């Protein structure tokens, strides 16, 4: 196992200081290891996640080579040739487990932002005090965007949040964590070959959730109550002015509709399983409040905004993979983790084999099936 930094490197180096997992502690499970602390319904901090993964590395006795950066993987007659910062490796099979969040996905319009406005990504951001005084424009309203907008607003800064497509969820529904519902009702167990639009499912934004001791809901209504200003999707920059799309009402209505459908599905599952009496009564949440007059443009040269935080998602980095298995959009071509090149596999990508694939407790089943295919491949190669 090759790791470019330390064990749990991304958790140590690529998260902001107040970061917590979105999944409750009881869902943090790896083969032979699960959460055993005093707060099963809480959410691990960055340091706790790092410690958890370190414990698993020791428990599993995984042969991890740290400080080993892979610079090239090339196909050979009998497998693959791997070039690293610590030397060369020949192997019959390779598993790509580098994840889907290697690089922040910053749109090209960032290049037209006036130079005196500081621009950060979640990889750069640590805490509000590092930003220059003044207003902040957060772009993106998925989990990262809403969390950073709330933290920055609570620090006393004026915050504007640019909102596009998003997934709205309550933290708690009928007395249980919403992710308990996703787990118990089988939503997370839906397989990739059962999903109607797999490409879209793999690109869905992360839900608007935050893991806090108070188990609070952090949706757009909560941000509005904090004083965060909402604007539409950032569409262009013209003469130093950010131009935002209209139609917030439609964007909000779509997210609210999807939430209603999900809650209806939860309620139906509870009824058919006969567990209604064990749970609180069904709930419905107020529609997302539409601003009375959302602005459509913002002068980035006037000093109102001193910092832009691009919470616009992430993308994988396969620049080191010298095998023609990456499509024109930079995505790995694979079928449930079996990559389009014999002996090449992937783990840890969105909806790899199930909807839970990118969660800590989602890797075990995926790994068992993918490595089963790998073992058969190696056995056939040996036999030949």
MARTOR-763765 format. One line per 8 residues: for each residue x, y, z of C-alpha. Coordinates in Angstrom, 2 decimals, decimal comma, always signed. Example, Ala and Ser with C-alpha at 12.3 -4.5 7.8 and 13.67 -1.06 7.14 Angstrom:
# MARTOR-763765
+12,30:-4,50:+7,80 | +13,67:-1,06:+7,14
END
This chain:
# MARTOR-763765
+0,00:+0,00:+0,00 | +1,50:+3,29:-1,12 | +0,74:+6,59:+0,64 | +2,23:+9,89:-0,55 | +2,16:+11,38:+2,97 | +1,36:+9,88:+6,36 | -1,42:+7,47:+7,25 | -4,70:+9,45:+7,04
-2,82:+12,19:+5,20 | -5,85:+13,96:+3,70 | -7,52:+14,15:+7,12 | -4,40:+15,75:+8,58 | -3,62:+18,18:+5,77 | -6,75:+18,92:+3,74 | -9,51:+19,79:+6,24 | -10,36:+23,00:+8,08
-9,83:+23,20:+11,86 | -13,46:+22,79:+12,96 | -14,19:+19,94:+10,54 | -16,32:+17,04:+11,78 | -17,62:+13,95:+10,02 | -21,18:+14,16:+8,71 | -21,86:+10,57:+9,74 | -22,60:+9,69:+13,39
-19,89:+7,86:+15,30 | -21,74:+4,53:+15,37 | -21,50:+4,46:+11,58 | -17,70:+4,65:+11,67 | -16,95:+0,99:+11,01 | -14,07:-0,77:+9,30 | -13,34:-4,52:+9,26 | -12,56:-5,48:+12,86
-12,84:-1,92:+14,17 | -15,77:+0,23:+15,21 | -16,40:+3,24:+17,42 | -16,25:+2,36:+21,13 | -16,37:+5,81:+22,73 | -18,96:+7,43:+25,00 | -20,82:+9,38:+22,29 | -22,10:+7,03:+19,57
-24,51:+9,67:+18,23 | -21,81:+12,36:+18,02 | -19,54:+13,20:+15,09 | -15,80:+12,69:+14,97 | -13,47:+15,66:+14,78 | -10,63:+15,77:+12,27 | -8,19:+14,56:+14,92 | -10,47:+11,71:+15,97
-10,86:+10,51:+12,38 | -7,08:+10,57:+11,97 | -6,65:+8,50:+15,14 | -9,36:+6,06:+14,05 | -7,65:+5,39:+10,72 | -4,25:+5,08:+12,40 | -5,70:+2,46:+14,74 | -7,07:+0,53:+11,80
-3,69:+0,60:+10,04 | -2,06:-0,89:+13,15 | -4,85:-3,40:+13,79 | -4,83:-4,68:+10,22 | -1,04:-4,64:+10,06 | -1,36:-3,17:+6,60 | +2,01:-2,90:+4,82 | +1,76:+0,84:+4,24
+4,74:+2,60:+2,65 | +4,37:+6,23:+3,71 | +6,13:+9,12:+2,03 | +5,86:+7,29:-1,29 | +4,46:+9,39:-4,12 | +3,31:+7,53:-7,25 | +4,36:+9,42:-10,37 | +3,47:+6,87:-13,06
+1,53:+3,65:-13,61 | +2,13:+2,03:-17,01 | +0,80:-1,14:-18,59 | +3,30:-3,95:-19,28 | +3,01:-7,39:-20,87 | +2,49:-9,10:-17,50 | +0,80:-6,35:-15,48 | +1,86:-2,84:-14,51
+5,02:-0,86:-13,86 | +4,68:+1,64:-11,02 | +7,16:+4,50:-10,66 | +7,34:+6,13:-7,23 | +9,48:+8,63:-5,37 | +11,03:+5,64:-3,58 | +11,74:+3,44:-6,59 | +10,13:+1,13:-9,15
+7,57:-1,63:-8,58 | +6,35:-4,34:-10,93 | +2,96:-5,93:-10,21 | +0,21:-8,01:-11,80 | -2,62:-5,75:-10,56 | -3,15:-2,23:-9,21 | -5,96:-0,83:-7,04 | -6,51:+2,92:-7,42
-7,69:+4,12:-3,99 | -6,75:+7,79:-4,30 | -10,34:+8,99:-4,01 | -12,38:+11,56:-5,90 | -11,38:+14,68:-3,96 | -7,76:+15,26:-4,88 | -8,17:+18,72:-6,38 | -10,68:+21,51:-5,76
-12,92:+22,09:-8,78 | -12,64:+25,85:-9,30 | -14,52:+27,20:-12,36 | -12,62:+29,12:-15,06 | -14,47:+32,35:-14,27 | -12,24:+32,64:-11,19 | -9,53:+33,95:-13,53 | -11,60:+37,09:-14,16
-11,90:+38,00:-10,48 | -10,08:+41,28:-9,64 | -6,62:+40,56:-8,20 | -7,22:+42,39:-4,91 | -9,92:+39,86:-3,95 | -8,36:+36,88:-2,19 | -9,50:+33,46:-3,43 | -9,41:+30,29:-1,34
-10,54:+26,68:-1,68 | -11,48:+24,35:+1,21 | -7,95:+22,94:+0,95 | -6,55:+26,41:+1,78 | -9,09:+27,45:+4,42 | -8,42:+26,71:+8,08 | -10,35:+29,24:+10,20 | -11,94:+32,72:+9,87
-8,97:+34,56:+11,34 | -6,77:+33,78:+8,34 | -9,01:+35,80:+6,01 | -8,61:+39,55:+5,46 | -11,18:+41,78:+7,15 | -14,40:+42,34:+5,23 | -17,09:+40,42:+3,42 | -16,85:+36,88:+2,10
-18,52:+35,33:-0,93 | -18,89:+31,56:-0,54 | -19,62:+29,80:-3,81 | -21,45:+26,48:-3,52 | -24,20:+25,34:-1,15 | -23,40:+21,70:-0,52 | -22,08:+20,45:+2,83 | -18,78:+22,32:+2,66
-20,29:+25,59:+1,46 | -23,03:+25,81:+4,08 | -20,63:+24,86:+6,89 | -18,06:+27,48:+5,92 | -20,73:+30,14:+5,35 | -22,11:+29,52:+8,85 | -18,68:+29,56:+10,50 | -17,66:+32,77:+8,74
-20,94:+34,48:+9,56 | -20,68:+33,53:+13,23 | -17,22:+35,11:+13,26 | -18,92:+38,45:+12,55 | -18,19:+38,75:+8,84 | -20,77:+39,67:+6,19 | -21,31:+36,53:+4,11 | -22,98:+36,02:+0,73
-23,67:+32,45:-0,40 | -24,02:+31,62:-4,09 | -26,50:+28,75:-4,37 | -26,94:+26,23:-7,17 | -28,30:+22,69:-7,15 | -28,25:+21,25:-3,64 | -29,56:+18,42:-1,48 | -31,53:+19,52:+1,58
-31,71:+17,20:+4,62 | -32,65:+17,65:+8,28 | -30,06:+16,47:+10,77 | -32,69:+14,68:+12,87 | -35,95:+13,17:+11,59 | -38,54:+11,64:+13,92 | -35,95:+11,47:+16,70 | -33,26:+9,68:+14,69
-30,28:+10,94:+12,73 | -31,27:+11,26:+9,09 | -28,36:+9,00:+8,19 | -29,85:+6,33:+10,46 | -32,86:+6,44:+8,15 | -30,65:+6,20:+5,07 | -28,92:+3,18:+6,59 | -31,93:+1,37:+8,08
-34,27:+1,87:+5,12 | -31,72:+0,54:+2,66 | -31,23:+3,74:+0,65 | -27,47:+3,46:+1,03 | -27,47:-0,19:-0,03 | -28,86:+0,48:-3,50 | -26,41:-1,00:-5,97 | -24,88:+0,90:-8,86
-26,53:-1,42:-11,40 | -29,96:-0,58:-9,92 | -29,60:+3,21:-10,28 | -31,56:+4,72:-13,17 | -29,08:+7,51:-13,97 | -25,73:+6,36:-12,64 | -23,73:+9,26:-14,09 | -25,98:+11,76:-12,33
-25,96:+9,77:-9,08 | -22,17:+9,84:-9,04 | -22,17:+13,62:-9,48 | -24,81:+14,53:-6,88 | -23,67:+17,26:-4,46 | -23,11:+16,26:-0,84 | -26,18:+16,93:+1,35 | -26,49:+20,07:+3,46
-25,44:+18,53:+6,76 | -23,12:+19,43:+9,61 | -21,93:+17,27:+12,49 | -22,19:+19,26:+15,73 | -22,63:+18,26:+19,38 | -26,06:+19,92:+19,26 | -27,05:+17,80:+16,21 | -28,45:+20,88:+14,53
-29,89:+21,23:+11,03 | -27,91:+23,51:+8,75 | -30,02:+24,30:+5,71 | -30,56:+27,56:+3,81 | -33,27:+28,67:+6,24 | -30,80:+28,31:+9,10 | -28,22:+30,35:+7,20 | -30,77:+33,07:+6,43
-31,58:+33,25:+10,13 | -27,87:+33,73:+10,83 | -27,79:+36,68:+8,44 | -26,19:+35,01:+5,42 | -27,35:+36,60:+2,15 | -28,40:+34,16:-0,57 | -27,84:+34,73:-4,29 | -28,18:+32,49:-7,33
-25,57:+30,43:-9,12 | -22,53:+32,45:-10,19 | -22,79:+32,55:-13,97 | -20,14:+35,01:-15,18 | -17,81:+37,92:-14,42 | -18,19:+41,06:-16,50 | -16,22:+44,28:-15,97 | -15,33:+43,23:-12,44
-18,91:+42,38:-11,53 | -20,11:+38,91:-10,52 | -23,32:+38,01:-12,35 | -25,70:+35,57:-10,67 | -28,52:+33,61:-12,27 | -32,10:+34,19:-11,24 | -34,58:+31,44:-10,46 | -33,74:+30,83:-6,82
-37,40:+30,03:-6,23 | -37,22:+27,12:-8,67 | -33,92:+25,85:-7,26 | -35,33:+25,91:-3,72 | -38,61:+24,29:-4,78 | -36,78:+21,38:-6,43 | -34,65:+20,72:-3,34 | -37,73:+20,93:-1,10
-39,65:+18,53:-3,36 | -36,85:+15,96:-3,27 | -36,73:+16,25:+0,53 | -40,48:+15,65:+0,77 | -40,21:+12,56:-1,41 | -37,36:+11,16:+0,68 | -39,27:+11,71:+3,94 | -42,34:+10,07:+2,41
-40,18:+7,06:+1,55 | -38,85:+6,93:+5,12 | -42,38:+7,04:+6,54 | -43,55:+4,28:+4,19 | -40,60:+2,12:+5,20 | -41,40:+2,65:+8,89 | -45,04:+1,67:+8,33 | -44,27:-1,45:+6,31
-41,64:-2,58:+8,83 | -43,96:-2,00:+11,78 | -41,62:+0,36:+13,60 | -43,82:+3,49:+13,53 | -44,55:+3,21:+17,25 | -40,84:+3,22:+18,10 | -40,28:+6,57:+16,39 | -41,51:+10,12:+16,75
-44,43:+11,31:+14,62 | -43,88:+12,14:+10,93 | -42,59:+15,67:+10,36 | -42,52:+18,13:+7,50 | -40,29:+21,17:+7,29 | -40,99:+24,73:+6,26 | -40,20:+25,50:+2,61 | -36,89:+27,20:+1,93
-37,46:+30,94:+2,26 | -36,91:+32,84:-0,96 | -35,20:+36,25:-0,56 | -37,56:+39,11:-1,35 | -35,03:+40,64:-3,73 | -31,97:+38,48:-4,40 | -29,34:+40,55:-6,14 | -28,27:+39,49:-9,59
-24,86:+41,13:-9,61 | -22,12:+42,16:-7,22 | -19,29:+44,65:-7,79 | -16,11:+42,81:-6,85 | -14,07:+46,02:-7,13 | -16,00:+48,06:-4,55 | -14,53:+46,49:-1,40 | -17,72:+44,81:-0,18
-16,17:+41,39:-0,83 | -12,58:+40,85:+0,24 | -12,49:+37,05:-0,03 | -14,04:+34,36:-2,20 | -14,20:+30,77:-0,95 | -14,75:+28,28:-3,76 | -16,80:+25,44:-2,24 | -17,58:+24,15:-5,73
-16,64:+20,53:-5,27 | -13,60:+18,43:-6,01 | -12,24:+16,25:-8,77 | -9,84:+13,32:-8,92 | -6,24:+13,58:-10,09 | -5,13:+10,88:-12,50 | -2,19:+12,70:-14,06 | +0,06:+9,89:-12,84
-2,04:+7,15:-14,48 | -0,41:+6,50:-17,86 | -3,11:+4,06:-18,95 | -5,91:+5,18:-21,33 | -8,79:+4,69:-18,86 | -9,77:+8,30:-18,12 | -12,59:+9,94:-20,09 | -12,68:+13,47:-21,53
-14,08:+14,82:-18,25 | -11,28:+13,34:-16,18 | -13,33:+10,46:-14,74 | -12,09:+6,91:-14,49 | -13,88:+4,45:-16,78 | -14,93:+1,51:-14,63 | -17,76:-0,93:-14,01 | -18,27:-1,16:-10,27
-14,58:-0,62:-9,61 | -13,34:-2,89:-12,39 | -11,41:-0,45:-14,57 | -11,30:-0,67:-18,35 | -7,84:-2,29:-18,33 | -7,18:-5,88:-17,15 | -5,81:-5,95:-13,62 | -6,65:-2,35:-12,83
-9,24:-1,61:-10,11 | -10,66:+1,29:-8,11 | -12,13:+1,78:-4,64 | -13,56:+4,76:-2,77 | -15,32:+6,53:-5,65 | -18,92:+7,83:-5,49 | -21,54:+5,07:-5,94 | -18,77:+2,66:-6,90
-20,97:-0,36:-6,12 | -23,45:+1,13:-3,65 | -24,71:+4,54:-2,64 | -22,66:+4,25:+0,57 | -19,39:+3,70:-1,29 | -17,64:+6,91:-0,20 | -18,50:+6,59:+3,50 | -16,15:+4,95:+6,00
-18,66:+2,18:+6,63 | -19,27:+1,71:+2,91 | -15,87:+0,46:+1,82 | -15,96:-3,07:+3,23 | -18,62:-4,59:+0,95 | -17,21:-2,81:-2,10 | -13,70:-3,98:-1,31 | -14,78:-7,57:-0,81
-16,37:-7,72:-4,28 | -13,66:-5,78:-6,11 | -10,83:-7,75:-4,53 | -12,70:-10,97:-5,31 | -12,54:-10,00:-8,98 | -8,86:-9,09:-8,58 | -8,06:-12,45:-6,97 | -9,73:-14,31:-9,85
-7,78:-12,20:-12,35 | -4,45:-12,99:-10,66 | -5,32:-16,69:-10,42 | -6,06:-16,85:-14,14 | -2,78:-15,02:-14,92 | -0,86:-17,51:-12,76 | -2,57:-20,44:-14,47 | -1,67:-19,13:-17,91
END
